[in-house]
Amino acid sequence: MIPPTLDRPYLAAWLRRTGRQFAASGRLTETAMVLALTEGGSVDEWRRRLRLFLEGRECPSLDLLTKIDLFLAGSKKIKQASVSQTEFF
């Protein structure tokens, strides 16, 4: 995890908050599934990438950070997209 820094306080706060949310069983995988459906790639790739974000070894784009926040906050738009996609499988 990235230690809080003065030049990226929003990212440090996001990492702390998102790390707590991903601590719940299945949340990281659930988020990886939604990102795989909406952004492309496999669930395993997204799980690895999300872990890299949390460890501070990769920095998410602002667009991706916002999408993750929307999903974790329970955005209807993101959840509807994931539900409609999973109905086909």
Sequence and secondary structure as in RCSB ss.txt:
>XXXX:A:sequence
MIPPTLDRPYLAAWLRRTGRQFAASGRLTETAMVLALTEGGSVDEWRRRLRLFLEGRECPSLDLLTKIDLFLAGS
KKIKQASVSQTEFF
>XXXX:A:secstr
     SS HHHHHHHHHHHHHHTSTTHHHHHHHHHHHHH S HHHHHHHHHHHHHTSS   HHHHHHHHHHHHT 
HHHHHHHHHHHTT 
